[in-house]
Amino acid sequence: MARDLTRITLTDWGLTERGDDALLCVSELAVNALLHGVPPNRCFRLCLTLTTDGVLRVEVHDSGPGEIHPPHAAAPEAERGRGLLLVAALADGWGVRRRVPGKVVWCEFRSREAP
């Protein structure tokens, strides 16, 4: 659902240039929130913002106590552990900030056409 909402929103905003990168990052952040950040019977919040200078900001808010660790290379045979590496590689910036309760993991995409 997070990917579908993002795809529809990006289309409505006319943002197709970095859409695939944004969709992949939304998927990774949403899955991380569900697996590691959302306590039972709670959900996460997805916020998409477009600034006046064309920067797309993706935020995933969760209410869990989990920590976000800097991405590191996963073992080649590992089935998990590459999500934040993908976000770091595809987005122009990303980070984490605390909120009460939980945290917000965000990433940003600047238009390559912007000055």
C-alpha atoms as a printed R data frame, in Angstrom:
    type eleno elety resid chain resno      x       y       z
1   ATOM     1    CA   MET     A     1  0.000   0.000   0.000
2   ATOM     2    CA   ALA     A     2  2.879   2.379   0.749
3   ATOM     3    CA   ARG     A     3  4.299   1.834  -2.737
4   ATOM     4    CA   ASP     A     4  0.894   2.336  -4.342
5   ATOM     5    CA   LEU     A     5  0.284   5.565  -2.429
6   ATOM     6    CA   THR     A     6  3.756   6.795  -3.373
7   ATOM     7    CA   ARG     A     7  3.328   5.892  -7.060
8   ATOM     8    CA   ILE     A     8 -0.031   7.692  -7.229
9   ATOM     9    CA   THR     A     9  1.305  10.753  -5.404
10  ATOM    10    CA   LEU     A    10  4.429  11.012  -7.562
11  ATOM    11    CA   THR     A    11  2.299  10.748 -10.691
12  ATOM    12    CA   ASP     A    12 -0.082  13.438  -9.414
13  ATOM    13    CA   TRP     A    13  2.904  15.690  -8.657
14  ATOM    14    CA   GLY     A    14  4.453  14.999 -12.077
15  ATOM    15    CA   LEU     A    15  7.565  13.440 -10.537
16  ATOM    16    CA   THR     A    16  8.693  10.608 -12.740
17  ATOM    17    CA   GLU     A    17 12.411  11.337 -12.963
18  ATOM    18    CA   ARG     A    18 13.448   9.582  -9.728
19  ATOM    19    CA   GLY     A    19 10.255   7.641  -9.166
20  ATOM    20    CA   ASP     A    20 11.762   4.157  -9.251
21  ATOM    21    CA   ASP     A    21 14.429   5.115  -6.707
22  ATOM    22    CA   ALA     A    22 11.816   6.678  -4.428
23  ATOM    23    CA   LEU     A    23  9.531   3.634  -4.692
24  ATOM    24    CA   LEU     A    24 12.329   1.257  -3.772
25  ATOM    25    CA   CYS     A    25 13.313   3.402  -0.781
26  ATOM    26    CA   VAL     A    26  9.695   3.633   0.391
27  ATOM    27    CA   SER     A    27  9.490  -0.159   0.244
28  ATOM    28    CA   GLU     A    28 12.690  -0.618   2.233
29  ATOM    29    CA   LEU     A    29 11.763   1.920   4.910
30  ATOM    30    CA   ALA     A    30  8.213   0.583   5.240
31  ATOM    31    CA   VAL     A    31  9.405  -3.015   5.584
32  ATOM    32    CA   ASN     A    32 11.998  -1.956   8.169
33  ATOM    33    CA   ALA     A    33  9.286  -0.169  10.145
34  ATOM    34    CA   LEU     A    34  7.031  -3.221  10.058
35  ATOM    35    CA   LEU     A    35  9.784  -5.690  10.948
36  ATOM    36    CA   HIS     A    36 11.698  -3.659  13.509
37  ATOM    37    CA   GLY     A    37  9.861  -0.516  14.555
38  ATOM    38    CA   VAL     A    38  6.166  -1.186  14.971
39  ATOM    39    CA   PRO     A    39  4.962  -2.802  18.196
40  ATOM    40    CA   PRO     A    40  2.039  -5.249  17.936
41  ATOM    41    CA   ASN     A    41 -1.310  -3.660  17.045
42  ATOM    42    CA   ARG     A    42  0.292  -0.441  15.817
43  ATOM    43    CA   CYS     A    43  0.984   0.939  12.350
44  ATOM    44    CA   PHE     A    44  3.502   3.249  10.727
45  ATOM    45    CA   ARG     A    45  2.942   6.563   8.997
46  ATOM    46    CA   LEU     A    46  4.268   7.458   5.556
47  ATOM    47    CA   CYS     A    47  4.707  11.166   4.784
48  ATOM    48    CA   LEU     A    48  5.649  12.475   1.342
49  ATOM    49    CA   THR     A    49  6.586  16.127   0.961
50  ATOM    50    CA   LEU     A    50  7.614  18.132  -2.080
51  ATOM    51    CA   THR     A    51  9.491  21.343  -1.323
52  ATOM    52    CA   THR     A    52  9.226  24.483  -3.406
53  ATOM    53    CA   ASP     A    53 12.702  23.808  -4.816
54  ATOM    54    CA   GLY     A    54 11.722  20.325  -6.021
55  ATOM    55    CA   VAL     A    55 13.083  18.095  -3.247
56  ATOM    56    CA   LEU     A    56 11.010  15.008  -2.512
57  ATOM    57    CA   ARG     A    57 11.190  14.009   1.148
58  ATOM    58    CA   VAL     A    58 10.013  10.568   2.257
59  ATOM    59    CA   GLU     A    59  9.427   9.964   5.965
60  ATOM    60    CA   VAL     A    60  8.403   6.744   7.689
61  ATOM    61    CA   HIS     A    61  7.258   7.291  11.279
62  ATOM    62    CA   ASP     A    62  7.017   4.375  13.692
63  ATOM    63    CA   SER     A    63  6.272   4.110  17.384
64  ATOM    64    CA   GLY     A    64  8.769   1.438  18.347
65  ATOM    65    CA   PRO     A    65 11.898   1.688  20.456
66  ATOM    66    CA   GLY     A    66 14.207   0.081  17.874
67  ATOM    67    CA   GLU     A    67 17.517   1.659  16.942
68  ATOM    68    CA   ILE     A    68 18.687   2.408  13.419
69  ATOM    69    CA   HIS     A    69 22.307   1.506  12.806
70  ATOM    70    CA   PRO     A    70 24.438   2.866   9.965
71  ATOM    71    CA   PRO     A    71 24.268   0.601   6.934
72  ATOM    72    CA   HIS     A    72 27.023  -1.948   6.514
73  ATOM    73    CA   ALA     A    73 27.721  -4.579   3.924
74  ATOM    74    CA   ALA     A    74 25.749  -7.755   4.502
75  ATOM    75    CA   ALA     A    75 27.364 -11.128   3.997
76  ATOM    76    CA   PRO     A    76 26.854 -12.325   0.401
77  ATOM    77    CA   GLU     A    77 24.756 -15.275   1.568
78  ATOM    78    CA   ALA     A    78 22.580 -13.172   3.922
79  ATOM    79    CA   GLU     A    79 18.900 -12.884   3.042
80  ATOM    80    CA   ARG     A    80 18.524  -9.564   4.889
81  ATOM    81    CA   GLY     A    81 20.521  -6.487   5.754
82  ATOM    82    CA   ARG     A    82 20.712  -4.518   2.518
83  ATOM    83    CA   GLY     A    83 17.751  -2.150   2.877
84  ATOM    84    CA   LEU     A    84 19.509   0.863   4.350
85  ATOM    85    CA   LEU     A    85 22.457   0.291   2.003
86  ATOM    86    CA   LEU     A    86 20.025   0.677  -0.892
87  ATOM    87    CA   VAL     A    87 18.482   3.788   0.646
88  ATOM    88    CA   ALA     A    88 21.933   5.317   1.223
89  ATOM    89    CA   ALA     A    89 22.985   4.516  -2.350
90  ATOM    90    CA   LEU     A    90 19.823   5.763  -4.092
91  ATOM    91    CA   ALA     A    91 18.751   8.791  -2.048
92  ATOM    92    CA   ASP     A    92 20.560  12.118  -1.986
93  ATOM    93    CA   GLY     A    93 20.380  12.086   1.790
94  ATOM    94    CA   TRP     A    94 18.860  10.061   4.586
95  ATOM    95    CA   GLY     A    95 18.759   9.999   8.352
96  ATOM    96    CA   VAL     A    96 16.911   9.229  11.542
97  ATOM    97    CA   ARG     A    97 15.374  11.464  14.158
98  ATOM    98    CA   ARG     A    98 13.681  10.553  17.383
99  ATOM    99    CA   ARG     A    99 10.059  11.261  18.114
100 ATOM   100    CA   VAL     A   100  7.874  10.359  21.065
101 ATOM   101    CA   PRO     A   101  7.143   7.571  20.782
102 ATOM   102    CA   GLY     A   102  9.514   6.024  18.266
103 ATOM   103    CA   LYS     A   103 11.473   7.505  15.396
104 ATOM   104    CA   VAL     A   104 11.317   8.880  11.875
105 ATOM   105    CA   VAL     A   105 13.527   7.491   9.131
106 ATOM   106    CA   TRP     A   106 13.713   9.836   6.160
107 ATOM   107    CA   CYS     A   107 15.326  10.157   2.762
108 ATOM   108    CA   GLU     A   108 15.379  12.876   0.127
109 ATOM   109    CA   PHE     A   109 15.560  13.029  -3.646
110 ATOM   110    CA   ARG     A   110 16.609  16.153  -5.508
111 ATOM   111    CA   SER     A   111 15.675  16.602  -9.108
112 ATOM   112    CA   ARG     A   112 18.669  16.059 -11.343
113 ATOM   113    CA   GLU     A   113 17.254  18.792 -13.565
114 ATOM   114    CA   ALA     A   114 17.147  21.404 -10.789
115 ATOM   115    CA   PRO     A   115 19.873  24.082 -10.841
